[in-house]
Amino acid sequence: MIKKKIVIATGGTGGHVLPAYSLANSFLKKNYIIKITIDKRGMKYFENHSRFNFVKLPLSPLIKKNLFTISYSFLKILLSTIKSLLFLLQDRPSLVFGMGGYSSLPVCIAAFILRIKFIIYENNLLIGKANKNLLPFADKLFVSYKELEGVPKKYENKISTIGNIIREEIINLNINDDKTNYLENLKILVLGGSQAAKIFAEQLPEVFEKLKNSNKKIKIYQQCQKIQNDKLSNFYQKSEINYEIFNYTNNIIDYYSKANLVITRSGASVLGELINVKIPFIAIPLPSAADNHQYKNANFYASKGLGFLLEEKDIKNRLYEQIDSFYKDKSVIKNVLLSQRQYSDKKIFSNLNTEIEKILNEKN
């Protein structure tokens, strides 16, 4: 039997690359031949994963600062598309799987030109610009939630709701700690995404100091940029706050197992992971995110009782009160945990495989 070839188009930030990593692992188990198109930024998420075959592309988002940056961006997109055409012509895969964002655009365009089937994946609650532009030509749009906004009605028949593509080790993680045990020990994990939110290191420590000074026993696990390590460490030492500083890591599972509250940006990947590992979280959307999609994500989870939403402008004024409310009424956290326990993405890979096999077996 001839093995089917699948190309996964990804790159850029962890929000696109980490689901691609999970997808690639799943496909390898099904005995598909996998290649991953990626850029320089995305390669750091695949360190020490030599079993994957990569095609590196000079990918770039469309930077609109001035005429030069726009021209340079278009040139890189054009070069990536040409390289994708040559690569796909030579390899002739059965399917291209676009992970969303600018990183999947040139590869999916090349697939369409060569009449190779391609799928796009959207894990946000608002369809991204790249996916929206690709949608008329795509064979399918896989989504995490049926509540996705922004899809024109005439393309709704292309949607398949499969769930969140996240790492199997996270789906199977079993954390038995009592997350409602806040009065005894509040263990806060701070995540800023692959960009390590700079403002979290600037504004959160004062909130934590206020918690500590109000006789709450806390420990902080905080992700930050490397240049912020010393300043943060000095502050926590001076404030006598128990802490651990770390920079971006793919090994986030270790920290999930230690925390009973997470303060995080609201990228789709991290929120999908948190509801699967059953940790209450306060999502603080990145205000500059394209089309305010991070706010859409956080608002969706908050409306479902799966977490809490706090806008960045309210960190100084409202974060302390939000956390303090958990002490005053434990049912707030218990209700979130109850909602999270009713949710699971354990079927994501069986859902994926079923849909992929259907597409691969369809006649052109």
N, C-alpha and C positions, 0 to 999 in steps of 0.2 A: 504494500500500500504506500502510495506517494504521500510524504508529509506535506501538509499545507503550510505555506509561508504567510506570516503576518508581520506587518511593520507597525510599530507603535511610535507615533509622532508626539514628541514632548520637548520640554526645555524650560529655561527660565527659573521660576521660583518653585519651592517645595510643594505648593498647592497643586501644581500640575505634574511634577516629577514623581512625588511619592505614590500617587495613585498609579502612575505608569509602572513604577517598580513592582507594585502589588499585582498589576495586570500581567506583567511579563512573567512573574513567578507562576501565576495561575496557568498561563498558556504553555509554559515549559512542562508543567505536569501533565498537560493534555497532549504532549508530544508534537506540538507545533514548532516550526522553525521560526525563531523570533529575531528581528532586528529592531533597534531603537534609534530613531533620529533624535539628535540632541544638540544643544549648544554648549559653549564653554561654561556658562553659569550652572547649567543643569548637571554637568559631569560630577560635581562635588558630592551629589547625593548618591552616586553609584560607586563610590570608592570601595575597593576590595571586592567587587562583584564581577570577576573575570569571566563568569559563565555567559555574560551577555555580549552580544555583538552590536557595536555602535557605528553609526554614520554621523559624523560631526558636521553641522551646518553653521554658516555664519548668520544665525538668526538675530532678528532685532525687532522690537516693537516700533510702531510709528511715532517718532519723536517730533512734535510740532513746534518746537521752540522758535525756529527760524527757517529760512529757505535752505540753508546748508544742512541742518539736521534732518529736515524732511527729505531732501534729495539723497542724503546718505542712507537713511532708513529704507527708502524705496530701492536703492541700489542693492542693499543687503538682502531685502526680500526677493528681488529679481534673481540675484546670484543663488540664493537658497532654492528658489523654484527651479532654476536651470539644473543645479546639482541634483535636486530631487528627481527631475525628469530622467537624467542620465542613470541615476542609481536604480530607479524603479523600472526603467527599460531593461536594464541588465538583470535585475533580480526577479522581476515580474511576480510580485506576491499575489496571493489570493485576496488579501484584504489589507486596508490601511485603517488604523484606529487612531483618530485624532483626540488628544487629551484636552483640547481647548486652549484658548489664548493664541498670541501671535506665533508661538512655536509650532503649532500644527498647521498653520495657514499654507505655507509654501508646499508642504508635502501633500496635503489634501487637494490643493489646486492641481498639482502634477498628477495625482491619482485620477482626478476627473478628466484631465486632458487625455490620459492614456486608457480611459475607460476601465479603471480598476475600482472595484467597490470600496467605499470608505464610510466609516462610522464616525460620528463625533460624540463626545461625552461632556455633559454639563453637570457639575455637582453644586453649583450655586443656585440660588432661588430666583435669579434673574439671568436670562441667557446673555452670555458675553457677546461683544461685537464681532469677534472672529467667527464664533459659532453661528451667529445670526446671518452673517454673510455667506457662510458655507452651507447653511441649511437647505437652500433650494437644490443643491447639487448632491447632497449626502444621501446615502441609502437609508440610514437610520440616525436618530438622535437618542442616545441613551441618557437618562436623567436619574438623579438621586431621589427626587420627589415629584409627584404628580402636580404639585402646586407651583411648579416652575412658571414664571411670568415672562412675557415678551415674545412668545412664539406666535407668529401669524396663524390664524385659524386654518388656512389652507394647507399648512404643514403639520398640523397636529397628528395626522395619521402616521407620521414618521416617528413619533415618540414611543419609546419603551422605557417604563419605569423599572429600574433594576436595583436601586439602592446605592449606598456609598461604597466606592471602591477604596478600601483601606487595607492595611497589612493584616494578614491572617493571624499573626502573633498578637495583634491588638484585639481583634475580634474574639480570640480565645483566651485573652487575659482574664484571670479570675482573682479579683481583689476582694478580700473578705473583711477588710477593716470597716468599722462602724463609722460611716461618714457623718453621722449626726452627733458624734462625740466632740462637739466644738468647745464646750465649756472646759474640758480637761486639756485639750491640745489642738490648736488650730494650725494646720500645716498647709501653707499657701504656696502653690506653684504659679509662677509668673511666666507666661509665654508671649513672645512678641512676633511669632512667625519666623520664617527664614530670614526676614529683614531685621529681626531683633528690635522691636519698637523702642526707639530712643527715648521717647517721652515717658515710658513706663519707669525707666531708671531715674528720670528726673522728678517725677511727681509721686510715685507710689511709696517710696521710703518714708516720707512724712506721715502718710496715712498709717503705715505699719507702726511707726513710732507712737502715734496717738493710740493705737490699739494696745500696744505694750504698756503704755503709761496708764491705761484704764484697767490694768491688772488682768489682761487677757494673755494667756500663755500661747505664744506663737513661735513658729519656725518658718523661715522664708527660703524657698528654692527659686532663685531668680535667674532667668535667661537675660543676657544683655549683650551689647556690643563689647568687643575686647577692650576698646579704649575707655570703657566705663567701669572695668573691673576694680581698679584701685579705689576710685571715688566711692563706689557702692560699698566695697569692703570696709573702708574707713568709716563711713557713716554708720553701718550696722555694728561695727565694733564699739564705736563711741556711744551708740544708743543701747548697747548691751542686748542686741537682738540676735537670737540664734539664726544663723543663715548659711546658705551655700550658694555661691555664684557659679554659673556655667554659661558657656557660649553655645551657639547652635550645635545640636547633636541629633543624629538619626536614632540614637539610643534612648529615646524619650520614655520608653516603657519603664525604665528604672525610676524615673521621677513620678510617673503616673501611680506607681505602687506606693509612693511615700506620701502623696498629697490627699487632703480631704476637701480642698477648694482650689479651683484654678481661676486665675485672672488672665484673660487671653484676648488677642485679636480674634476677629470672627471670620477667618478664612474657612471655606467649606470643609477642607480636609481635617483641620484640627477640631472643629465642632463635631464632625462625624465621628472622630476617634473618641472624643470625650463622652458622647452619649452611649457609645458601645462599651467603654470601660466603667461607666456609671459613676462619674465624678461631677458633683455640682460645679457650675462655672458662672462667672460673670464675664460676658462678652463685651468688649469695648471696640467697636468698629473703627477701622482706619478711615478717617473723614475724606481722604483724597482718593479712596478706591474708585475705580472706574464705575460710573453709573450708580455710585453709592451701594454697590452690591453687597459689601460687608454688613451694612446696616440691614439690608433685606434679609441676609442670613440670620443675623442675631435676633431680629424682630420675629422671624418665623419660629425659631426655637423657643423664644420667650413666650410667644402666643400659645405654643403647645405645652407649656409648663415644663420644658426640658432644661431650662437655664434662665439666666437673668441678663438683661440688656442695660448697659450704662454708656452714655455717650462720652466721648473723650473730654469735652468741655466741662463735664460734671465730675471729673475724678476728684478734684480737691474738695468740692462741696458736698458730694453725695456718697462717695465710696465708703467712707467710715460708717455712715448711717446705714448703708445697705448691709454691711457685714455685721454691724451691731444688732440689726434686726434678727439675724439668725440666732443670736443668743437669747433674745427676748421671746422668740417664738420658734421653737424647734420644728414645728409642723411645716414651716416654710420650706426647709431643706428636705424633710421627709416626703413632702408632696412631689418635689422635683425628682428625688430618687425613685419614688414609685412610678412616675412617668417614664423615667429612663429605663427602669427594669422591664417595662412593657414594650421597649423598642430593641430591635436587634438587626444587624446586617449579616447574620450568620449564613443566610442563603444567597449572598451576593455572588459568589463564584459559581454556584450551580445555576443561578439566573443568567449570569453572563454566558456560561458555556452553552446553555440551551439556545439563547438568542444568536450566539455566534455560529453555532452549527446550522441553524435555520438559514442564516444569510449565506454561509459557505455552500450550502446545498441547493440554493436557489439558482435557477438558470438565468443567465444574462438576457 
